[in-house]
Amino acid sequence: MDLIDRLAGRATEVAVATHDPVLARAALTRLQKAGTPCRLEQLWGLPLRAKEVAEPMGVPVRVYIPYGHAWLPYCMGAIRRRPIILAWAARDFFLTRRSL
């Protein structure tokens, strides 16, 4: 939040990358109050709960989808460590498709 305070009102645009809805709301609110254009960035495969905070605020949301040579081993390692990630990805896939 210290960085958000330094950028608010000074930067041309700020991308807030977090999956924490409480942190996202606080950061985006401070930026909007300062008149700083902002957006929320999230990584596909993790819970997209912060997206539900940004959209009602009129803040654009970008969801990054990892790909490339290293993606599959990284993904499998993450799923092996936290199997719930697979359920999150499936849930978000179906929720996102329904809203298109």
MDTraj code that builds the backbone (N, CA, C; nanometers):
import mdtraj as md
import numpy as np

residues = "MET ASP LEU ILE ASP ARG LEU ALA GLY ARG ALA THR GLU VAL ALA VAL ALA THR HIS ASP PRO VAL LEU ALA ARG ALA ALA LEU THR ARG LEU GLN LYS ALA GLY THR PRO CYS ARG LEU GLU GLN LEU TRP GLY LEU PRO LEU ARG ALA LYS GLU VAL ALA GLU PRO MET GLY VAL PRO VAL ARG VAL TYR ILE PRO TYR GLY HIS ALA TRP LEU PRO TYR CYS MET GLY ALA ILE ARG ARG ARG PRO ILE ILE LEU ALA TRP ALA ALA ARG ASP PHE PHE LEU THR ARG ARG SER LEU".split()
xyz = np.array([
    [0.0824, -0.1192, 0.0000],
    [0.0000, 0.0000, 0.0000],
    [0.0871, 0.1259, 0.0000],
    [0.2108, 0.1138, 0.0521],
    [0.3013, 0.2293, 0.0462],
    [0.3288, 0.2679, -0.0994],
    [0.3484, 0.1675, -0.1842],
    [0.3730, 0.1946, -0.3255],
    [0.2495, 0.2559, -0.3914],
    [0.1317, 0.2052, -0.3580],
    [0.0069, 0.2619, -0.4122],
    [-0.0027, 0.4085, -0.3733],
    [0.0273, 0.4407, -0.2476],
    [0.0216, 0.5799, -0.2023],
    [0.1208, 0.6679, -0.2787],
    [0.2367, 0.6138, -0.3109],
    [0.3371, 0.6917, -0.3858],
    [0.2933, 0.7144, -0.5308],
    [0.2227, 0.6164, -0.5886],
    [0.1810, 0.6265, -0.7284],
    [0.0502, 0.7030, -0.7472],
    [-0.0365, 0.6992, -0.6482],
    [-0.1692, 0.7621, -0.6592],
    [-0.1551, 0.9109, -0.6887],
    [-0.2173, 0.9520, -0.7974],
    [-0.2138, 1.0915, -0.8365],
    [-0.0879, 1.1311, -0.9134],
    [0.0077, 1.0405, -0.9271],
    [0.1344, 1.0720, -0.9949],
    [0.1572, 0.9884, -1.1209],
    [0.1090, 0.8659, -1.1225],
    [0.1331, 0.7755, -1.2359],
    [0.0249, 0.7935, -1.3415],
    [0.0592, 0.7619, -1.4664],
    [-0.0403, 0.7715, -1.5737],
    [-0.1388, 0.6545, -1.5694],
    [-0.0928, 0.5390, -1.5205],
    [-0.1799, 0.4224, -1.5002],
    [-0.1080, 0.3258, -1.4065],
    [-0.1863, 0.2570, -1.3236],
    [-0.1291, 0.1608, -1.2301],
    [-0.2034, 0.0288, -1.2445],
    [-0.1274, -0.0792, -1.2580],
    [-0.1838, -0.2138, -1.2614],
    [-0.1619, -0.2756, -1.1238],
    [-0.2704, -0.3167, -1.0620],
    [-0.2647, -0.3798, -0.9303],
    [-0.2769, -0.5302, -0.9525],
    [-0.1741, -0.6045, -0.9143],
    [-0.1722, -0.7490, -0.9341],
    [-0.1843, -0.8171, -0.7984],
    [-0.3044, -0.8632, -0.7678],
    [-0.3285, -0.9335, -0.6421],
    [-0.4512, -1.0221, -0.6558],
    [-0.4539, -1.1255, -0.5747],
    [-0.5719, -1.2118, -0.5664],
    [-0.6442, -1.1883, -0.4355],
    [-0.5950, -1.0983, -0.3541],
    [-0.6538, -1.0677, -0.2235],
    [-0.7607, -0.9600, -0.2418],
    [-0.8897, -0.9943, -0.2242],
    [-0.9961, -0.8976, -0.2479],
    [-0.9893, -0.7748, -0.1562],
    [-0.9481, -0.7935, -0.0323],
    [-0.9405, -0.6807, 0.0618],
    [-0.8316, -0.5836, 0.0165],
    [-0.7176, -0.6371, -0.0195],
    [-0.6072, -0.5538, -0.0675],
    [-0.6446, -0.4861, -0.1994],
    [-0.7081, -0.5591, -0.2881],
    [-0.7491, -0.5022, -0.4171],
    [-0.8442, -0.3851, -0.3960],
    [-0.9433, -0.4016, -0.3110],
    [-1.0397, -0.2932, -0.2866],
    [-0.9692, -0.1696, -0.2315],
    [-0.8813, -0.1898, -0.1352],
    [-0.8109, -0.0762, -0.0744],
    [-0.7239, -0.0045, -0.1774],
    [-0.6469, -0.0798, -0.2547],
    [-0.5559, -0.0196, -0.3523],
    [-0.6326, 0.0518, -0.4632],
    [-0.7336, -0.0145, -0.5183],
    [-0.8097, 0.0451, -0.6281],
    [-0.8875, 0.1677, -0.5823],
    [-0.9396, 0.1643, -0.4610],
    [-1.0123, 0.2796, -0.4066],
    [-0.9195, 0.3997, -0.3929],
    [-0.8000, 0.3786, -0.3386],
    [-0.7035, 0.4890, -0.3239],
    [-0.6654, 0.5475, -0.4594],
    [-0.6427, 0.4609, -0.5557],
    [-0.6062, 0.5090, -0.6885],
    [-0.7198, 0.5869, -0.7526],
    [-0.8414, 0.5354, -0.7430],
    [-0.9557, 0.6057, -0.8015],
    [-0.9791, 0.7406, -0.7345],
    [-0.9667, 0.7455, -0.6024],
    [-0.9853, 0.8732, -0.5312],
    [-0.8834, 0.9772, -0.5753],
    [-0.7633, 0.9316, -0.6116],
    [-0.6582, 1.0229, -0.6570],
    [-0.6707, 1.0538, -0.8060],
    [-0.7688, 0.9910, -0.8734],
    [-0.7879, 1.0142, -1.0159],
    [-0.6873, 0.9419, -1.1040],
    [-0.6259, 0.8373, -1.0518],
    [-0.5260, 0.7608, -1.1262],
    [-0.5928, 0.6429, -1.1966],
    [-0.5855, 0.6370, -1.3289],
    [-0.6406, 0.5210, -1.3992],
    [-0.5714, 0.3929, -1.3506],
    [-0.6502, 0.2875, -1.3338],
    [-0.5934, 0.1635, -1.2810],
    [-0.6662, 0.0439, -1.3377],
    [-0.6035, -0.0718, -1.3191],
    [-0.6656, -0.1980, -1.3593],
    [-0.6184, -0.3056, -1.2624],
    [-0.6910, -0.4154, -1.2599],
    [-0.6564, -0.5300, -1.1765],
    [-0.6024, -0.6395, -1.2669],
    [-0.4949, -0.7034, -1.2230],
    [-0.4380, -0.8145, -1.2981],
    [-0.4372, -0.9388, -1.2105],
    [-0.4818, -1.0508, -1.2686],
    [-0.4861, -1.1769, -1.1958],
    [-0.4312, -1.2892, -1.2828],
    [-0.3850, -1.3941, -1.2182],
    [-0.3266, -1.5085, -1.2864],
    [-0.4294, -1.6207, -1.2944],
    [-0.4551, -1.6686, -1.4152],
    [-0.5492, -1.7784, -1.4369],
    [-0.5035, -1.9009, -1.3580],
    [-0.5969, -1.9677, -1.2961],
    [-0.5658, -2.0880, -1.2202],
    [-0.5655, -2.0643, -1.0707],
    [-0.5656, -1.9378, -1.0296],
    [-0.5807, -1.9033, -0.8885],
    [-0.7191, -1.8420, -0.8721],
    [-0.7717, -1.8390, -0.7503],
    [-0.9065, -1.7831, -0.7326],
    [-0.9151, -1.6401, -0.7850],
    [-1.0202, -1.6092, -0.8583],
    [-1.0391, -1.4759, -0.9158],
    [-1.1334, -1.3912, -0.8309],
    [-1.1256, -1.4070, -0.6997],
    [-1.2168, -1.3341, -0.6107],
    [-1.1991, -1.1827, -0.6185],
    [-1.0786, -1.1342, -0.6390],
    [-1.0559, -0.9895, -0.6461],
    [-1.1247, -0.9298, -0.7684],
    [-1.1473, -1.0111, -0.8705],
    [-1.2197, -0.9667, -0.9903],
    [-1.3593, -0.9175, -0.9530],
    [-1.4211, -0.9841, -0.8578],
    [-1.5552, -0.9463, -0.8135],
    [-1.5563, -0.8128, -0.7413],
    [-1.4409, -0.7682, -0.6933],
    [-1.4280, -0.6373, -0.6292],
    [-1.4100, -0.5297, -0.7357],
    [-1.3265, -0.5568, -0.8346],
    [-1.2896, -0.4566, -0.9347],
    [-1.4042, -0.4228, -1.0301],
    [-1.4748, -0.5230, -1.0763],
    [-1.5780, -0.4994, -1.1777],
    [-1.6852, -0.4006, -1.1330],
    [-1.7426, -0.4117, -1.0115],
    [-1.8429, -0.3129, -0.9701],
    [-1.7852, -0.1713, -0.9550],
    [-1.6534, -0.1613, -0.9389],
    [-1.5884, -0.0314, -0.9272],
    [-1.5599, 0.0288, -1.0648],
    [-1.5887, -0.0472, -1.1712],
    [-1.5612, -0.0005, -1.3060],
    [-1.4148, -0.0127, -1.3444],
    [-1.3414, -0.0955, -1.2731],
    [-1.1985, -0.1151, -1.2985],
    [-1.1818, -0.2329, -1.3941],
    [-1.1094, -0.2123, -1.5046],
    [-1.0852, -0.3237, -1.5970],
    [-1.0033, -0.4337, -1.5303],
    [-1.0285, -0.5572, -1.5730],
    [-0.9592, -0.6728, -1.5169],
    [-0.8892, -0.7472, -1.6300],
    [-0.7629, -0.7802, -1.6078],
    [-0.6884, -0.8641, -1.7011],
    [-0.6564, -0.9946, -1.6307],
    [-0.6796, -1.1031, -1.7011],
    [-0.6458, -1.2343, -1.6473],
    [-0.5354, -1.2904, -1.7362],
    [-0.4214, -1.3173, -1.6755],
    [-0.3074, -1.3694, -1.7489],
    [-0.3121, -1.5212, -1.7502],
    [-0.2943, -1.5777, -1.8679],
    [-0.2937, -1.7224, -1.8844],
    [-0.1505, -1.7640, -1.9161],
    [-0.0879, -1.8375, -1.8242],
    [0.0502, -1.8789, -1.8492],
    [0.0567, -1.9799, -1.9642],
    [0.1630, -1.9722, -2.0399],
    [0.1826, -2.0646, -2.1509],
    [0.3318, -2.0741, -2.1810],
    [0.3661, -2.1548, -2.2763],
    [0.5057, -2.1679, -2.3169],
    [0.5656, -2.2987, -2.2679],
    [0.6933, -2.3159, -2.2935],
    [0.7624, -2.4412, -2.2627],
    [0.7603, -2.4747, -2.1139],
    [0.7773, -2.3776, -2.0291],
    [0.7891, -2.4047, -1.8854],
    [0.6539, -2.4120, -1.8156],
    [0.5468, -2.3785, -1.8859],
    [0.4179, -2.3705, -1.8185],
    [0.3703, -2.5053, -1.7638],
    [0.3751, -2.6092, -1.8430],
    [0.3217, -2.7371, -1.7990],
    [0.3943, -2.7919, -1.6757],
    [0.5268, -2.7976, -1.6738],
    [0.5932, -2.8458, -1.5512],
    [0.5636, -2.7566, -1.4301],
    [0.5595, -2.6260, -1.4520],
    [0.5280, -2.5350, -1.3416],
    [0.3870, -2.5627, -1.2889],
    [0.2924, -2.5746, -1.3807],
    [0.1528, -2.5985, -1.3445],
    [0.1376, -2.7304, -1.2688],
    [0.1989, -2.8356, -1.3199],
    [0.1872, -2.9660, -1.2547],
    [0.2502, -2.9644, -1.1164],
    [0.3613, -2.8950, -1.1019],
    [0.4242, -2.8823, -0.9706],
    [0.3349, -2.8078, -0.8735],
    [0.2718, -2.7005, -0.9218],
    [0.1816, -2.6224, -0.8360],
    [0.0605, -2.7060, -0.7951],
    [0.0051, -2.7826, -0.8890],
    [-0.1108, -2.8670, -0.8584],
    [-0.0718, -2.9784, -0.7618],
    [0.0470, -3.0327, -0.7781],
    [0.0932, -3.1374, -0.6872],
    [0.1051, -3.0818, -0.5443],
    [0.1535, -2.9584, -0.5322],
    [0.1673, -2.8972, -0.3997],
    [0.0326, -2.8549, -0.3419],
    [-0.0575, -2.8076, -0.4285],
    [-0.1883, -2.7593, -0.3823],
    [-0.2957, -2.8070, -0.4788],
    [-0.3481, -2.9268, -0.4599],
    [-0.4469, -2.9829, -0.5533],
    [-0.5720, -2.8965, -0.5711],
    [-0.6024, -2.8127, -0.4751],
    [-0.7204, -2.7270, -0.4849],
    [-0.7110, -2.6332, -0.6057],
    [-0.5910, -2.6073, -0.6535],
    [-0.5727, -2.5195, -0.7694],
    [-0.6490, -2.5725, -0.8904],
    [-0.6534, -2.7030, -0.9072],
    [-0.7261, -2.7628, -1.0188],
    [-0.8749, -2.7304, -1.0094],
    [-0.9308, -2.7366, -0.8914],
    [-1.0721, -2.7027, -0.8723],
    [-1.0958, -2.5541, -0.8986],
    [-1.0045, -2.4687, -0.8523],
    [-1.0182, -2.3242, -0.8774],
    [-1.0187, -2.2946, -1.0271],
    [-0.9269, -2.3568, -1.0988],
    [-0.9172, -2.3333, -1.2431],
    [-1.0448, -2.3780, -1.3144],
    [-1.0963, -2.4939, -1.2777],
    [-1.2200, -2.5434, -1.3399],
    [-1.3370, -2.4506, -1.3087],
    [-1.3490, -2.4096, -1.1834],
    [-1.4572, -2.3187, -1.1448],
    [-1.4491, -2.1879, -1.2224],
    [-1.3303, -2.1287, -1.2276],
    [-1.3139, -2.0017, -1.2969],
    [-1.3373, -2.0159, -1.4464],
    [-1.2979, -2.1284, -1.5044],
    [-1.3213, -2.1521, -1.6466],
    [-1.4705, -2.1487, -1.6762],
    [-1.5497, -2.2199, -1.5971],
    [-1.6932, -2.2261, -1.6226],
    [-1.7638, -2.0960, -1.5879],
    [-1.7202, -2.0254, -1.4835],
    [-1.7798, -1.8971, -1.4486],
    [-1.7501, -1.7925, -1.5563],
    [-1.6274, -1.7930, -1.6061],
    [-1.5893, -1.6968, -1.7089],
    [-1.6643, -1.7240, -1.8390],
    [-1.6783, -1.8482, -1.8767],
    [-1.7500, -1.8821, -2.0004],
    [-1.8961, -1.8423, -1.9910],
    [-1.9544, -1.8529, -1.8732],
    [-2.0943, -1.8167, -1.8567],
    [-2.1154, -1.6664, -1.8726],
    [-2.0142, -1.5852, -1.8356],
    [-2.0307, -1.4412, -1.8423],
    [-1.9942, -1.3826, -1.9789],
    [-1.9441, -1.4652, -2.0715],
    [-1.9052, -1.4137, -2.2051],
    [-2.0246, -1.3883, -2.2915],
])
top = md.Topology()
chain = top.add_chain()
for i, resn in enumerate(residues, 1):
    res = top.add_residue(resn, chain, resSeq=i)
    for name in ("N", "CA", "C"):
        top.add_atom(name, md.element.get_by_symbol(name[0]), res)
traj = md.Trajectory(xyz[None], top)
